[in-house]
Amino acid sequence: MFENLLFPFFNGLIWALVISLVALGLCIIFGVMRVVNVAHGELYATGAILTFIFLQNYGLNFWLAMLAAVAIVGIICALLEKFIYRAYEGKVSATLILSIGLALVLQQINLIIFGGKVTIMPAPLPGAISLLGVGFPAYRILAAGISVAYLILMWYFLYKTSLGLSVRATMQDRDMAAGLGVNVDRVSMLTFGLGGVLAAAGGALAAPIVSVHYLMGADILTISFIVVIVGELSLKKAVMASFVFAPLENILSVFFVPIIARVISFILMCIIVAVRQTGLIAKIRRSE
Amino acid sequence: MKKTTALKIVVMVILALIIPLFKDVSSGLLSIMSTVLIYAIYGMGYDILYGYTNQTSYGHSLFLGLGAYGFLLSVRNMNADFFIALLIGVAVVTVAAIAIGLFAVRMEESYFVITTIILVWIGYYLAMNMVNITGGDDGLSMTLPPISLGFISFSLYDPLIGYYVFLSFFAVVLVVLERIVSSPLGKVFIAVRTNPNRVEFLGYNLFYCKFIAFVISAVIAGLAGSLLAVRFRYASATYFNITYSALPIIWTVLGGAGTLWGALIGAAIYLLFVYFVSAWWANYLILFGALLITVMKFSPKGILGIIKKKISWG
């Protein structure tokens, strides 16, 4: 029994890392610009698709392909921020509609360049590693390592550099940061580019694990949204929430059909959000 | 008489009298216009939420799907009468909307959006998974009950009768919503859109106003879902798909948010475009995405906003 749960648990941890990359991207974009970026799932898919295309059609190796894909998506995102979102930053509903439009455009572009097929990408690192007696695909461990490296880089950037300090300042109070001489527009552009980089990196890393498809972003987008709001829009809590969500879902899928496992974990997360957001706990405490 | 009122009457006359004349010329037009009217009902309901109280839900297809299945399942399993089935469909949606609204509407704007996204995915996954109830992706079909008004009964299989049934539902919903919008409650809705803080200062219960708007729009979406099931004699789990949540946003923004009529214009443009263009260009959604961005950037009031400006100037 215990061995049966070990594999989904490890798998969940690796998913948690990929999810926290994507969710972190969503979270900084929301934090700096108040944009609920529905197009984020599409960026994730674009990352995976570009990696696949560079790998198959241009003969690059996986790492170069991933780097190129991530860089392209990052640059596209920075431009999108400048030309599409900037005028509406701070308005949740207007930017939501813009991002729905953008999601439709990106989704169809992905469909045009990749087609409607579901393709399995060969793992760049074949073989398996034994973990506590459970055979585990080597690539997934490597993917986990790369995700950790991305997370550490993000942490270093946000908490140890002066540019990161301006990003965090803009997240807390945009006007105040602008008043203190932070170039808020440039910070927004950088943040959106960074968000795109994280989404594309998540997509590229996940591509050999799941199959590549132009709609592959839909699932991860919803999961990242859940993680972000359970984490109450804070970067660290979002990462923590993804470490609760992904192993939970993976372990539940041992007992239920995968979709039902996902529904149960969605509902659990929804309850957490509802209880915390509507101040239920505070009300109960007050009545005691 | 105001010019806008005259324009509305002209549109209604075209819808009621001119379009059915073309039924022999092109049977396609009548069936498209039936769908346009149903979509317009869905869009008008959404407009109450987005256009009037500025709450952006990205999960209204949950209510559309529930309405469709409420109707379809009560016809299939209980042999229900047309109006009974409609009532059941709408009742199911009302219960769901109240349950969801009670906690979702309380949340801050961004949390509200994300919660609706999550809920619609839950609905979609469940509908896809419970194949023995919903038919999953393939869906279920039904034999339509006739509409009986006591002394006469119509068969909905005649496309012309179907068209007039949908048109009368459209007219009823339009009149009801216009009454609501011009009532004191409607004025508070507009105040919620313009300045929610001030609404609270003035002593209104902000949550209550937003909640009422949410439930109204969800119930209308459910009604539209039931009618959609009638129109196609069929419902499938795809009605729950998030694409159907994006559509009313496209229509209301394109046509003009906060105008009710905008939804009709948006839905008509969308469907006519899809009908004529999708045959030779499968990626037409790219154009609607671009259109959405363009409208938001250059004319946030949509097509009706431009028309209104022209009328008041000329």
Contacts between the chains, C-beta under 8 A, distances in Angstrom:
chain1	res1	chain2	res2	distance
A	30	B	110	6.7
A	34	B	110	7.1
A	36	B	110	5.4
A	36	B	113	5.2
A	36	B	114	6.6
A	38	B	58	7.1
A	38	B	117	7.7
A	84	B	293	6.2
A	84	B	297	7.5
A	87	B	297	7.2
A	88	B	296	7.5
A	92	B	56	7.1
A	92	B	109	4.4
A	92	B	110	5.2
A	92	B	113	6.7
A	93	B	50	7.0
A	93	B	54	5.8
A	93	B	55	7.7
A	93	B	56	4.0
A	93	B	109	7.1
A	93	B	113	7.9
A	94	B	296	6.3
A	94	B	300	7.5
A	96	B	56	5.1
A	96	B	58	7.0
A	96	B	113	5.8
A	97	B	56	7.1
A	97	B	249	6.1
A	97	B	253	5.8
A	97	B	292	6.3
A	97	B	296	5.6
A	98	B	292	7.5
A	98	B	293	5.7
A	98	B	296	5.5
A	98	B	297	8.0
A	100	B	58	7.4
A	100	B	246	5.4
A	100	B	249	6.1
A	100	B	250	7.9
A	100	B	289	7.7
A	100	B	292	6.5
A	101	B	288	7.6
A	101	B	289	4.3
A	101	B	290	6.9
A	101	B	291	7.5
A	101	B	292	3.3
A	101	B	293	4.2
A	101	B	296	7.2
A	102	B	289	6.5
A	102	B	293	6.6
A	103	B	289	7.1
A	104	B	246	7.2
A	104	B	285	4.9
A	104	B	286	6.7
A	104	B	288	6.0
A	104	B	289	3.1
A	104	B	292	7.2
A	105	B	286	5.3
A	105	B	289	3.8
A	105	B	290	5.8
A	105	B	293	7.6
A	106	B	289	7.9
A	107	B	285	7.2
A	107	B	289	8.0
A	108	B	283	4.5
A	108	B	285	5.2
A	108	B	286	3.8
A	108	B	289	7.1
A	109	B	286	6.9
A	111	B	283	6.4
A	112	B	283	5.9
A	218	B	242	7.4
A	222	B	117	6.3
A	222	B	118	6.1
A	222	B	121	4.9
A	225	B	114	4.6
A	225	B	117	5.9
A	225	B	118	6.5
A	226	B	114	7.8
A	226	B	118	5.9
A	228	B	114	7.2
A	229	B	111	5.6
A	229	B	114	5.0
A	229	B	115	7.3
A	233	B	110	7.7
A	257	B	129	6.8
A	259	B	125	5.0
A	259	B	128	7.0
A	259	B	129	4.8
A	260	B	129	6.5
A	262	B	125	6.3
A	263	B	122	5.5
A	263	B	125	5.2
A	263	B	126	6.0
A	263	B	129	7.7
A	266	B	118	5.8
A	266	B	121	6.9
A	266	B	122	5.2
A	266	B	125	7.9
A	267	B	122	6.6
A	269	B	118	7.6
A	270	B	115	6.9
A	270	B	118	5.9
A	270	B	119	7.2
A	270	B	122	7.7
A	273	B	107	7.8
A	273	B	111	7.0
A	273	B	115	6.7
A	274	B	103	4.4
A	274	B	104	7.9
A	274	B	115	7.8
A	277	B	103	7.7
A	277	B	106	7.0
A	277	B	107	4.7
A	277	B	108	7.3
A	277	B	111	5.6
A	278	B	103	5.4
A	278	B	106	4.6
A	278	B	107	7.0
